[in-house]
Amino acid sequence: MEVDCQVDIAHDLGYIAQHDMDIINEQISRVAALLSGMRRKILGDNSLTR
């Protein structure tokens, strides 16, 4: 995921601390799960086989 890579880069460059990166990555995971669920709902459950 693009935003996940940007967070990793920001951490590697010293812009964000490890603790902050962990929190952000948890939030990214939650949002990704919500978006995935919404996508399945909109497209129908059979969209996973396409």
N, C-alpha and C positions, 0 to 999 in steps of 0.2 A: 504494500500500500504506500502511495506516495508520501502521505503525511508522516507515516512511521519512519520512512527514510530520512525525511527532513529533521525529525526529532533526534534521530541517531546522529546525524551530522552536527546538529547544534550541540549535542552532548560532547561529541568528539572534539569539537572546537572550543569547548569550555564555556559555552553560553548558558547551559543549564546543568544543574547538579544531578547526580544519579537518582536521588530521592524524587526530584521533580520529574525526571524522565520516567520513572516507574509509575508515578501517578498519571502522567499524560498517556502512557501506553495502556494503562487500565481503561482510561476514558476512551481511547481510540478503539479498543476491543469492544467496549459496550456499544458505541455508536455503530461500529461495523456490524455487530449482531442485530441491532435494531434495523439498520438499512437492509440487511439481508432478509430479515423477516418481512419487512414491508415489500421488498421486491418479490418475494415468493407469493405474498398475498395478492399483489397486483397482477402478476403474470400467471398465477396458478401454480399449484404444487408440482405439476408435471413439467415445469420449465427446467428442472434440474437434469432431465434426460436429453435435452436438446444439445 
